[in-house]
Amino acid sequence: MTSLTVWSNHRFSPPQEQLLRASTSARLLLHAGSGAGSDGAAELAQADVAFGQPPLAEVLASPRLKWVQLSSAGYTSYDTTDARRVFGERGAVLTKSSFVYASPCAEHVLAFMLSWARRLPWALQNQLGERAWPQGQLRAGSVLLENQRVVLFGHGSIGARLCELLRPFTPHLWGVRRQLRGDETIPTLRFDSPELPALLARVDHVVNLLPGADGTRHFFDARRLGQLAQGAVFYNVGRGSTVDQRALAAALVEGRLQAALLDVTDPEPLPPDHPLWTTPNCFMTPHSAGGHHDEGDRLVAHFIENLRRFERGEPVKDRAF
C-alpha cells in the first residue's frame, strides 16, 4: 500500500502524538478541535483515513476516504441510510472504539447492581438527609446477586464483558438484540421474538445497552416497561433516547419497578428541574460509565493497532459497517 494520509481532530497529548508519529509512516493532518465545524475539516478531502469525530457531511463528500475510526463507542450520527450507502459504494469501513469502553461500562453496570443489592444508594440518601440509623430496614432489604436473573438488551463488546463479570454471581443470563449474529455468549433472542414477553416477566434485572438510532428511540416505552416483572430493576448505560422517561418515572412512582439506575438521559445534561431527579428510587450518574484514568491512552492505542492492520491490508477491529 502506498503511504497513507491520516486526518484527525482527536485531542492528542504530546506523548500520544509522539507515539502515533513513531507508529506509522503516514502523512498526518492533526487538528486540536473535535466535532463538526472543527478547523481542518476541509482537509478531509486529502485523507485516506480519519480518526476522532469527523463531520459526517465532509466524510461523505470525501471520495478518497477508505476508513473512519470514531473515538466513541456510539456511532448514532453515522448510522444513516446515506452513510451506509456511500460507505458501501466506496468500499469504505467505519470502526468505533467500543473495545476501549467495554470494561469500564461493564464494571459501571456491575457497580450499579452491587450498590442496589447492598442498598448503598438508600444509605447515602440517609447520610445526606435525616441521618437516622435504618439498620434493620437496610439489612432486611439487601439481597445477594447469586442466582439473580439478568437480561441484557444489546450484546456487543460491553454486553460480552458484562457477562464475564456476572458469571461468578449467576448463570441466569440472557441477551436480546435486533439481529442474531452467531457470536452471542449467552442465550439470545431477537427483538421480535414471541418468547420475549415471557422472559421479561420473570427477570430480576434489565440492562439496557442499546445504541441511539431511529429503530431504538423509546424502545423502552410504557408497553415494554409494563412487560417487566413486578419489582424488576432497570439499568441504562446505552443511550437516553432509547427510554421513554415519562413511562419510566411512572413505573417507579407506581412501584412496578423497584429501582432505576441510569448513566444516560435525554437530554444531557439533565436540567436541574427535570422530574427524574426527584423520582423515587431513581439514581443517576452523569454519563460517566465509560470514563477511566487512561482512557485517552487506550483510545490512541486502539487506533494505532487498527492503523497497523489497515496498512498491512488486514481486517480492522471494532467494525460498525
Secondary structure, DSSP 8 states (H G I E B T S, - for coil): ----EEEE-S---HHHHHHHHHH--SEEEE-S--STT-TTGGGGGG-SEEEE---HHHHHT-TT--EEEESSS--GGG-SHHHHHHHHHHT-EEE--HHHHHHHHHHHHHHHHHHHHTTHHHHHHHHHTT----HHHHHHH----TT--EEEE--SHHHHHHHHHHTTT-S-EEEEESS--S--SS-EEETT-TTHHHHHTT-SEEEE----SGGGTT-B-HHHHHHS-TTEEEEE-S-GGGB-HHHHHHHHHTTSEEEEEES--SSSS--TT-GGGGSTTEEE--S-TT--TTHHHHHHHHHHHHHHHHHTT---SSB--
